[in-house]
Amino acid sequence: MIITAVKEDFQEVNEFSKFDLAVSQIHEFWLINELSKHMEDQQAHEMEPEVLEILNSKSDMDCENKLVTFLNYDKFSLIKLLLVNRKKIYYSIKLAQAKVLESTFK
């Protein structure tokens, strides 16, 4: 039983690592690029602000429910990628947007 539990934990960690992103991979247009892989470019641009706000939900469960409702269940791999990295994605994109905004006022 212990070996089975350890094996299941290892599989969960291995599954998690497939979706784990380095912060350095996430830039200002990362979310739009990822959304564009699953839908038309124009639709991705329109949906990006809402998806970004969903990623800032208070709880993981709330975030997951909103993403599934908003993006539909058929985009499960995208939803999983977003959920595993939701805080990294949200804050990295917000930081990049703030840097662009700051540079326009200099």
Residue, then its C-alpha position, 0 to 999 in steps of 0.5 A: m500500500i505504501i509503495t502504491a501511494v508513493k507511486e501515485d504521488f510520483q505520477e501526480v508530480n510528474e503530471f504537474s511538471k509537464f505543465d509547469l512553466a518557468v517565469s522567464q517563458i511568460h511574456e506580455f503576449w504569452l496568454i494571447n499566443e496560447l489562446s491562439k493555438h486553440m481559437e481564432d486570433q481575433q477571438a484570442h485577443e478578445m478573450e485575453p483580458e477576461v481569462l487574465e482576470i479569471l486567473n486572479s480568482k481567489s480560489d483554485m476551484d473558483c478559477e477552474n470553474k470559471l475557466v471551464t465555463f468560459l473556455n469550454y471543456d474541450k480545451f482541457s490541456l489549455i485549462k490545465l496549463l493555465l491552472v497549474n501556472r495561474k499566479k505566475i501567468y497573471y503576475s508576469i503578464k501584469l508586470a510586463q504590461a506595467k513596464v510597457l505602460e511605464s516606458t510610454f510615460k518616460 
